[in-house]
């Protein structure tokens, strides 16, 4: 497969590209900042609204369901009507939603606001597509690396700050800090970012959209609620069955539709490889975050006995690795190639997670050091996979392709907490506190539970080598030469 360098003879505004990259990258910064700050606040939200843990889990579930559907939907709409137009629309709704969330007077209205916030996930495919469309090909990997680095930057800022704000001023204050940044970013993109030149006006496949929404929502609800309902409960199995039926109907609809919701011409081997592997990257990221939270906060000798704020601070080095590693990986991509960098990412991830599995109780900094190796691997994979995808489809199909990529990322993010939580619950042991001669018994994850979770992630990365192996390299010497000539 030859890299998509259509329009290579066009003149690009390099100065605009360098200025636009941080603006578009800030989309990831704002969304990750918001979501990471929410995590330490969940117990306080549950207490204020007097809801059960099962009810509180819907704060995350409704966001994920709406986000997954909107990523695919607005990605396709961006191809049809303009990616900047859709990005500004989504950001405007998102700004209103985060503001309303901070003032939500009741739990149902909080869930409504969180559902509207889910539209924020649609910003990722639109931003990635605008970078690929409007930036010189030689710059695209570096710019994508900057966007990937912003994911880590959002987490670095949010974890300690979110815990501090929630503890000191209440959980609503965390959302009040987001609003001005979301509004400012909306204004910057509306006034500064250029509209995409590549559009494909076509009829909207309403049936395909409906079936996709039904499939995605049923699957995500089943996975998210399975730890509460039980994996073999009637409710869980019913939602899985509904997802399977909707998926089958969607496949049939897309086969016969003249203008399918998921265009057939984007389903090449590179897109399949990138979407499959990104599922595993997202799974590993969410799993390790949950694993570490329990390991750090469980009382000794079952964990390290840290508070929430300390846990967030200790996770900072792993985010720093991503911030530094992603842009560097982008700069090296034309030399190394997407496939080689993906393989290098898998090797580092496997090495880091296996060392963490073997030495989970060897000290906090030892564990963080090993996981930083794994997170460097995740950074290499994030950059190489998104570029493998965006250079493998026509630029008038970028929204649909990157939207599909985001869908699979969300699936991995949804499955990880359910599976990791089940492992931590299943492989548990009994601990106790001595209180004035009385013993208070409670269940904690056993030492083997954390290793099992790391081992599952390791196995998934090894499996990721299969789709990577069948992908075709798009970063060739010829492609680099053509890209360089376009900038000359």
Secondary structure by P-SEA (a helix, b strand, c coil): ccccccccccccaaaaaaaaaaaaaaaaaaaaaaaaaaccaaaaaaaaacccaaaaaaaaaaaaaaaaaaaaaaaaaaacccaaaaaaaaaaaaaaaaaaaaacccaaaaaaaaaaaccccaaaaaaaaaaaccccccaaaaaaaaaaaaaaaaaaacaaaaaaaaacccaaaaaaaaaaaaaaaaaaaaccccccccccccccaaaaaaaaaaaaaaaaaaaaaccccccccaaaaaaaaaaaaaaaaaaaaaaaccccccccccccaaaaaaaaaaaaaaaaaaaaaaaaaaaacccccccccccaaaaaaaaaaaaaaaaaaaaaaaaacccccaaaaaaaaaaaaaaaaaaaaacccccaaaaaaaaaaaaaaaaaaaaaaaaaaaacccccaaaaaaaaaaaaaaaaaaaaaaaaaaaaaabbbbbbbbcccbbbbbbbbccaaaaaaaaaaaaaaaaaaaaaaaccccccaaaaaaaaaaac
